Amino acid sequence: MKFKYIRIQGRELAVNTMRGKGIFSMLNQLVTDGVMDEEDVGLFKAIDDWFVKELPFPPQCKRQEKVICWFKAENSEMMMKMIQPLLWLLERYNHPYDVIYTNFPGDDVVYEDEYQIAVRVDDNIVIEELQDSWSPED
């Protein structure tokens, strides 16, 4: 199966979206909390600077609107190559994350460029009752 979008997110929720924090937010938090070694902070900042130069920053993100960003799988080979050391940093500091692949990032795309989209999050989260077990009887 071929997926259109990729997102790396943490297991902690961002207060404005109530979704998993993105990779840059997670690493910025590790820097702010003083968790990372100086050399690793330098690696993160060098890669972050590269992304600042190469990847447009959606205005909705600048304004901290309720959006999450997804890389476009078809155009993000270089972006994902540059992300690899960031994943290594998360692993080095035992910070859990998930790599999400999807064809359905959300209905309300509010920003799009060559490499990414930003999708407004849906505030109407549905929590359903636990269904009856469908497993075979013991």
Backbone as a chain_set.jsonl record, in Angstrom:
{"seq": "MKFKYIRIQGRELAVNTMRGKGIFSMLNQLVTDGVMDEEDVGLFKAIDDWFVKELPFPPQCKRQEKVICWFKAENSEMMMKMIQPLLWLLERYNHPYDVIYTNFPGDDVVYEDEYQIAVRVDDNIVIEELQDSWSPED", "coords": {"N": [[0.853, -1.181, 0.0], [0.529, 2.207, -0.783], [1.24, 5.235, 0.783], [0.123, 8.629, 1.249], [0.84, 10.608, 3.064], [2.975, 11.513, 5.836], [3.723, 11.584, 9.277], [5.553, 12.442, 12.159], [5.13, 11.971, 15.493], [4.769, 12.654, 19.0], [3.885, 11.011, 22.094], [2.819, 12.588, 23.931], [0.392, 15.129, 24.354], [-0.254, 18.086, 22.467], [-1.268, 21.163, 23.767], [-2.859, 22.966, 22.314], [-3.9, 21.548, 20.138], [-4.636, 19.066, 21.03], [-3.551, 16.757, 20.091], [-0.885, 14.45, 19.273], [2.335, 15.813, 19.937], [4.414, 17.318, 17.446], [7.527, 16.363, 15.823], [9.502, 18.414, 15.924], [8.562, 20.035, 17.981], [8.714, 18.235, 20.11], [11.517, 17.84, 20.328], [12.406, 20.474, 20.744], [11.318, 20.833, 23.276], [12.861, 19.015, 24.764], [15.317, 20.319, 24.606], [14.7, 22.766, 25.888], [14.096, 21.777, 28.426], [16.581, 21.065, 29.261], [17.607, 18.52, 28.893], [19.157, 17.36, 26.885], [22.523, 16.639, 25.786], [25.143, 19.03, 25.16], [26.404, 18.746, 22.643], [24.486, 17.261, 21.249], [22.373, 19.056, 21.277], [23.469, 20.951, 19.572], [23.502, 19.448, 17.18], [20.73, 19.07, 16.783], [19.931, 21.79, 16.504], [21.332, 22.535, 14.185], [20.138, 20.904, 12.243], [17.503, 21.766, 12.517], [17.828, 24.436, 11.7], [18.417, 23.955, 9.005], [15.929, 22.975, 8.118], [14.377, 25.272, 8.558], [15.355, 26.912, 6.549], [14.778, 25.419, 4.24], [12.158, 24.415, 4.283], [8.984, 25.698, 3.993], [7.315, 27.633, 6.516], [4.236, 27.126, 7.721], [1.764, 29.69, 7.925], [-0.347, 29.298, 9.687], [0.759, 27.69, 11.625], [2.661, 29.406, 12.705], [0.965, 31.149, 13.983], [0.009, 29.516, 15.895], [-2.345, 28.052, 15.513], [-5.017, 25.621, 15.588], [-3.771, 23.274, 14.156], [-2.227, 20.485, 12.484], [0.756, 19.27, 10.981], [1.706, 17.493, 8.043], [4.074, 15.588, 6.268], [4.384, 15.333, 2.746], [4.458, 12.292, 1.261], [5.381, 11.656, -1.315], [7.09, 13.74, -2.083], [9.002, 14.085, -0.142], [11.498, 12.885, 0.29], [14.139, 13.889, 0.775], [13.585, 15.426, 3.03], [12.846, 13.448, 4.884], [15.227, 12.082, 5.059], [16.796, 13.971, 6.347], [15.438, 14.022, 8.734], [16.099, 11.673, 10.009], [18.448, 11.76, 11.829], [17.207, 13.201, 13.862], [15.27, 11.466, 14.788], [16.971, 9.581, 15.853], [18.0, 11.095, 17.964], [15.696, 11.346, 19.576], [15.361, 8.677, 20.281], [17.781, 8.221, 21.616], [17.412, 9.707, 23.926], [15.375, 8.363, 25.074], [12.744, 9.069, 24.358], [9.529, 8.499, 23.554], [7.969, 8.005, 20.369], [5.837, 8.092, 17.464], [5.573, 7.016, 14.122], [3.474, 8.015, 11.722], [1.581, 6.92, 9.044], [-0.594, 7.807, 6.463], [-3.489, 8.095, 4.335], [-5.486, 9.725, 4.825], [-5.422, 12.479, 6.23], [-7.078, 14.394, 7.334], [-9.986, 16.489, 6.925], [-9.972, 19.257, 6.54], [-7.846, 20.916, 4.989], [-5.683, 23.495, 5.386], [-3.407, 24.644, 4.544], [-0.895, 24.266, 2.063], [2.063, 23.173, 0.504], [4.881, 22.358, -1.564], [6.025, 20.272, -0.103], [4.536, 19.647, 2.178], [1.474, 19.531, 4.132], [-0.923, 21.355, 6.065], [-3.349, 20.657, 8.417], [-6.441, 21.495, 9.746], [-7.432, 20.658, 12.994], [-10.058, 18.535, 14.081], [-12.406, 19.467, 16.364], [-14.387, 17.934, 17.351], [-14.187, 15.307, 18.833], [-14.961, 11.94, 18.893], [-15.937, 9.636, 21.253], [-16.411, 6.368, 21.65], [-18.477, 3.772, 23.064], [-17.113, 0.832, 24.563], [-16.886, -1.954, 22.543], [-18.565, -5.173, 22.393], [-16.625, -8.072, 23.042], [-14.956, -9.523, 20.32], [-13.465, -11.683, 20.091], [-12.642, -15.179, 19.844], [-14.373, -17.579, 21.877], [-13.072, -18.818, 24.974]], "CA": [[0.0, 0.0, 0.0], [1.272, 3.455, -0.869], [0.624, 6.282, 1.587], [0.35, 9.985, 0.753], [1.303, 11.533, 4.09], [3.768, 10.978, 6.943], [3.873, 12.486, 10.428], [6.233, 11.908, 13.337], [4.536, 12.653, 16.629], [5.001, 12.088, 20.316], [2.735, 10.445, 22.804], [2.277, 13.66, 24.742], [-0.51, 15.944, 23.553], [-0.091, 19.539, 22.413], [-2.446, 21.737, 24.403], [-3.747, 23.671, 21.378], [-4.541, 20.634, 19.187], [-4.978, 17.814, 21.717], [-2.964, 15.68, 19.276], [0.518, 14.229, 19.601], [3.272, 16.864, 19.534], [5.261, 17.014, 16.311], [8.92, 16.05, 16.124], [10.259, 19.609, 16.297], [8.083, 20.435, 19.317], [9.281, 17.311, 21.101], [12.942, 18.107, 20.509], [12.53, 21.779, 21.391], [11.026, 20.642, 24.692], [14.042, 18.391, 25.368], [16.328, 21.378, 24.737], [14.224, 23.679, 26.928], [14.176, 21.094, 29.726], [17.98, 20.806, 29.585], [17.813, 17.075, 28.894], [20.119, 16.941, 25.868], [23.925, 17.065, 25.847], [25.433, 20.205, 24.327], [26.685, 18.308, 21.272], [23.21, 16.864, 20.644], [21.637, 20.305, 21.044], [24.05, 21.512, 18.354], [23.013, 18.656, 16.048], [19.329, 19.43, 16.566], [19.818, 23.165, 16.001], [21.822, 22.563, 12.799], [19.089, 20.322, 11.394], [16.361, 22.68, 12.588], [18.164, 25.565, 10.826], [18.263, 23.49, 7.618], [14.493, 22.941, 7.836], [13.902, 26.659, 8.488], [15.726, 27.432, 5.23], [14.285, 24.601, 3.128], [10.746, 24.052, 4.399], [8.161, 26.847, 4.396], [6.652, 27.532, 7.817], [2.844, 27.545, 7.499], [1.342, 30.807, 8.785], [-1.231, 28.781, 10.744], [1.649, 27.199, 12.693], [3.223, 30.594, 13.349], [-0.088, 31.708, 14.848], [-0.347, 28.433, 16.814], [-3.724, 27.621, 15.314], [-5.25, 24.202, 15.835], [-3.423, 22.521, 12.949], [-1.067, 19.606, 12.523], [1.404, 19.204, 9.666], [2.064, 16.186, 7.497], [4.919, 15.583, 5.083], [3.893, 14.622, 1.569], [5.365, 11.16, 1.064], [5.959, 11.637, -2.665], [8.073, 14.808, -2.274], [9.733, 14.366, 1.092], [12.643, 11.988, 0.482], [15.22, 14.625, 1.428], [13.124, 15.806, 4.368], [12.909, 12.278, 5.749], [16.647, 11.794, 5.278], [17.257, 14.923, 7.359], [14.733, 13.701, 9.982], [16.68, 10.474, 10.645], [19.211, 12.054, 13.058], [16.294, 13.663, 14.904], [14.698, 10.246, 15.364], [18.046, 9.018, 16.669], [18.041, 11.87, 19.205], [14.555, 10.945, 20.409], [15.658, 7.352, 20.818], [18.893, 8.353, 22.56], [16.893, 10.25, 25.18], [14.219, 7.528, 25.471], [11.506, 9.826, 24.181], [8.723, 7.715, 22.618], [7.332, 8.68, 19.236], [5.196, 7.226, 16.477], [5.593, 7.457, 12.732], [2.121, 7.765, 11.229], [1.382, 6.96, 7.593], [-2.028, 7.837, 6.196], [-4.035, 8.733, 3.143], [-6.604, 10.535, 5.323], [-4.9, 13.31, 7.318], [-8.135, 15.269, 7.833], [-10.796, 17.082, 5.853], [-9.824, 20.711, 6.412], [-6.479, 21.311, 4.667], [-5.658, 24.958, 5.402], [-2.141, 25.087, 3.968], [-0.224, 23.231, 1.28], [3.175, 23.552, -0.353], [5.451, 21.227, -2.281], [6.491, 19.223, 0.792], [3.716, 19.401, 3.363], [0.154, 20.132, 4.295], [-1.378, 21.609, 7.434], [-4.759, 20.296, 8.502], [-7.103, 21.95, 10.969], [-7.925, 19.504, 13.746], [-11.486, 18.484, 14.356], [-12.661, 19.552, 17.808], [-15.459, 17.008, 17.704], [-13.659, 13.963, 19.035], [-16.019, 11.0, 19.263], [-15.502, 8.525, 22.094], [-17.475, 5.367, 21.59], [-18.493, 2.735, 24.085], [-16.331, -0.363, 24.263], [-17.736, -2.963, 21.902], [-18.45, -6.516, 22.91], [-15.442, -8.77, 22.547], [-15.177, -10.293, 19.098], [-12.518, -12.793, 20.081], [-13.265, -16.494, 20.053], [-14.557, -17.973, 23.266], [-12.036, -19.735, 25.505]], "C": [[0.894, 1.239, 0.0], [0.514, 4.546, -0.106], [1.017, 7.656, 1.062], [1.037, 10.886, 1.773], [2.011, 10.797, 5.228], [3.836, 12.036, 8.039], [4.616, 11.753, 11.527], [5.699, 12.691, 14.525], [4.813, 11.9, 17.921], [3.727, 11.524, 20.91], [2.144, 11.441, 23.787], [1.456, 14.568, 23.822], [-0.131, 17.417, 23.608], [-1.39, 20.164, 22.923], [-3.399, 22.387, 23.394], [-4.475, 22.727, 20.423], [-5.113, 19.386, 19.845], [-4.62, 16.596, 20.859], [-1.501, 15.534, 19.686], [1.399, 15.358, 19.101], [4.096, 16.399, 18.349], [6.717, 16.88, 16.722], [9.717, 17.28, 16.561], [9.833, 20.125, 17.671], [8.665, 19.537, 20.394], [10.739, 17.636, 21.388], [13.189, 19.476, 21.128], [12.276, 21.667, 22.89], [12.205, 19.998, 25.41], [15.161, 19.415, 25.567], [15.95, 22.311, 25.882], [14.362, 23.067, 28.322], [15.611, 20.77, 30.14], [18.347, 19.332, 29.611], [18.98, 16.661, 27.986], [21.528, 17.458, 26.16], [24.138, 18.221, 24.877], [25.679, 19.828, 22.86], [25.395, 17.926, 20.539], [22.319, 18.073, 20.384], [22.146, 20.954, 19.758], [23.583, 20.778, 17.111], [21.565, 19.022, 15.741], [19.203, 20.82, 15.958], [20.298, 23.276, 14.556], [20.765, 22.0, 11.849], [17.858, 21.213, 11.379], [16.6, 23.896, 11.693], [18.012, 25.187, 9.357], [16.783, 23.492, 7.231], [13.917, 24.352, 7.723], [14.192, 27.247, 7.113], [15.016, 26.718, 4.095], [12.786, 24.35, 3.13], [9.945, 25.283, 4.818], [7.47, 26.583, 5.736], [5.22, 28.023, 7.643], [2.435, 28.672, 8.447], [0.43, 30.356, 9.926], [-0.416, 28.244, 11.917], [2.272, 28.365, 13.441], [2.23, 31.183, 14.352], [-0.579, 30.7, 15.887], [-1.827, 28.089, 16.751], [-3.815, 26.119, 15.541], [-5.048, 23.412, 14.54], [-2.288, 21.556, 13.269], [-0.548, 19.467, 11.095], [1.788, 17.772, 9.331], [3.011, 16.396, 6.331], [4.199, 14.86, 3.965], [4.898, 13.515, 1.253], [6.067, 11.225, -0.288], [7.068, 12.665, -2.864], [9.024, 14.985, -1.095], [10.936, 13.455, 1.329], [13.787, 12.69, 1.218], [14.837, 15.029, 2.847], [13.253, 14.623, 5.329], [14.356, 11.862, 6.018], [17.199, 12.716, 6.372], [16.608, 14.665, 8.727], [15.425, 12.554, 10.733], [17.531, 10.779, 11.88], [18.328, 12.565, 14.2], [15.607, 12.481, 15.582], [15.72, 9.574, 16.282], [18.132, 9.76, 17.997], [16.89, 11.5, 20.134], [14.819, 9.59, 21.051], [16.762, 7.42, 21.874], [18.405, 8.829, 23.926], [15.595, 9.556, 25.617], [12.891, 8.272, 25.408], [10.646, 9.1, 23.136], [8.079, 8.582, 21.54], [6.707, 7.633, 18.329], [5.374, 7.857, 15.108], [4.257, 7.028, 12.146], [2.11, 7.913, 9.712], [-0.118, 6.935, 7.35], [-2.317, 8.378, 4.801], [-5.165, 9.686, 3.533], [-6.155, 11.401, 6.502], [-5.943, 14.202, 7.974], [-8.824, 15.943, 6.664], [-10.482, 18.543, 5.567], [-8.356, 21.103, 6.212], [-6.461, 22.831, 4.53], [-4.371, 25.528, 4.819], [-1.551, 23.917, 3.182], [0.926, 23.863, 0.514], [3.728, 22.274, -0.98], [5.732, 20.022, -1.368], [5.53, 18.816, 1.901], [2.317, 19.974, 3.216], [-0.048, 20.414, 5.785], [-2.881, 21.407, 7.443], [-5.318, 20.795, 9.827], [-7.666, 20.724, 11.684], [-9.411, 19.652, 14.015], [-11.677, 18.485, 15.869], [-13.691, 18.53, 18.281], [-14.934, 15.576, 17.78], [-14.797, 13.08, 19.529], [-15.393, 9.875, 20.081], [-16.663, 7.55, 22.165], [-17.351, 4.38, 22.738], [-17.647, 1.554, 23.616], [-17.26, -1.413, 23.679], [-17.581, -4.309, 22.597], [-17.237, -7.191, 22.308], [-15.814, -9.57, 21.301], [-14.237, -11.48, 19.016], [-13.24, -14.119, 20.318], [-13.375, -16.824, 21.543], [-13.454, -18.932, 23.69], [-12.639, -21.064, 25.858]], "O": [[1.898, 1.291, 0.711], [-0.681, 4.756, -0.315], [2.099, 7.833, 0.503], [1.739, 11.824, 1.397], [1.706, 9.646, 5.543], [3.987, 13.227, 7.765], [4.345, 10.583, 11.797], [5.798, 13.917, 14.569], [5.055, 10.694, 17.93], [2.654, 11.561, 20.309], [1.108, 11.186, 24.402], [1.794, 14.746, 22.652], [0.262, 17.932, 24.655], [-2.481, 19.736, 22.546], [-4.613, 22.365, 23.593], [-5.558, 23.062, 19.941], [-5.981, 18.724, 19.276], [-5.287, 15.561, 20.897], [-0.951, 16.4, 20.367], [1.238, 15.818, 17.97], [4.441, 15.222, 18.252], [7.092, 17.24, 17.837], [10.53, 17.187, 17.481], [10.669, 20.602, 18.438], [9.061, 20.008, 21.461], [11.151, 17.701, 22.546], [14.09, 19.624, 21.954], [12.942, 22.329, 23.686], [12.526, 20.379, 26.535], [15.866, 19.383, 26.576], [16.776, 22.612, 26.744], [14.705, 23.76, 29.28], [15.842, 20.26, 31.236], [19.301, 18.941, 30.284], [19.702, 15.714, 28.297], [21.71, 18.55, 26.7], [23.407, 18.369, 23.898], [25.213, 20.514, 21.951], [25.232, 18.23, 19.358], [21.595, 18.113, 19.389], [21.358, 21.446, 18.95], [23.295, 21.407, 16.093], [21.209, 19.255, 14.586], [18.452, 21.013, 15.002], [19.725, 24.039, 13.779], [20.528, 22.556, 10.777], [17.236, 21.394, 10.332], [15.685, 24.342, 11.001], [17.538, 25.989, 8.552], [16.422, 23.953, 6.148], [13.057, 24.6, 6.878], [13.378, 27.993, 6.57], [14.684, 27.342, 3.087], [12.204, 24.096, 2.076], [10.196, 25.852, 5.88], [7.091, 25.452, 6.041], [5.004, 29.218, 7.437], [2.728, 28.614, 9.641], [0.431, 30.954, 11.002], [-0.846, 28.329, 13.068], [2.401, 28.327, 14.665], [2.611, 31.652, 15.424], [-1.482, 31.001, 16.668], [-2.479, 27.865, 17.772], [-2.797, 25.438, 15.671], [-6.002, 22.948, 13.915], [-1.501, 21.774, 14.19], [-1.31, 19.535, 10.131], [2.139, 16.969, 10.195], [2.79, 17.273, 5.497], [3.486, 13.885, 4.204], [6.07, 13.796, 1.003], [7.243, 10.876, -0.384], [7.915, 12.48, -3.739], [9.781, 15.955, -1.062], [11.348, 13.277, 2.475], [14.338, 12.146, 2.175], [15.664, 14.981, 3.758], [13.718, 14.784, 6.457], [14.665, 11.348, 7.092], [17.978, 12.282, 7.22], [17.162, 15.046, 9.758], [15.343, 12.479, 11.959], [17.358, 10.115, 12.902], [18.662, 12.383, 15.371], [15.388, 12.489, 16.793], [15.375, 9.066, 17.349], [18.317, 9.139, 19.043], [17.084, 11.356, 21.341], [14.529, 9.387, 22.23], [16.683, 6.751, 22.904], [18.923, 8.405, 24.959], [14.826, 10.089, 26.417], [12.034, 8.128, 26.279], [10.997, 9.087, 21.956], [7.702, 9.73, 21.776], [7.014, 6.444, 18.421], [5.33, 9.078, 14.959], [3.945, 5.839, 12.08], [2.577, 8.916, 9.172], [-0.835, 6.138, 7.955], [-1.478, 9.034, 4.182], [-5.731, 10.37, 2.68], [-6.473, 11.091, 7.65], [-5.711, 14.717, 9.068], [-8.304, 15.963, 5.548], [-10.709, 19.013, 4.452], [-7.699, 21.563, 7.146], [-7.136, 23.391, 3.666], [-4.25, 26.737, 4.623], [-1.681, 22.754, 3.564], [0.789, 24.946, -0.055], [3.087, 21.224, -0.92], [5.68, 18.879, -1.821], [5.693, 17.754, 2.501], [2.023, 20.77, 2.324], [0.578, 19.79, 6.643], [-3.595, 21.921, 6.582], [-4.747, 20.552, 10.89], [-8.293, 19.864, 11.066], [-9.934, 20.758, 14.154], [-11.169, 17.608, 16.568], [-13.838, 18.298, 19.481], [-15.203, 14.75, 16.908], [-15.507, 13.434, 20.47], [-14.432, 9.24, 19.645], [-17.742, 7.865, 22.667], [-16.276, 4.18, 23.303], [-17.495, 1.318, 22.418], [-18.301, -1.723, 24.259], [-16.598, -4.554, 23.297], [-16.866, -6.902, 21.17], [-16.864, -10.211, 21.251], [-14.203, -12.196, 18.015], [-14.314, -14.159, 20.918], [-12.555, -16.389, 22.351], [-12.965, -19.74, 22.9], [-11.931, -21.961, 26.317]]}, "num_chains": 1, "name": "protein.A"}
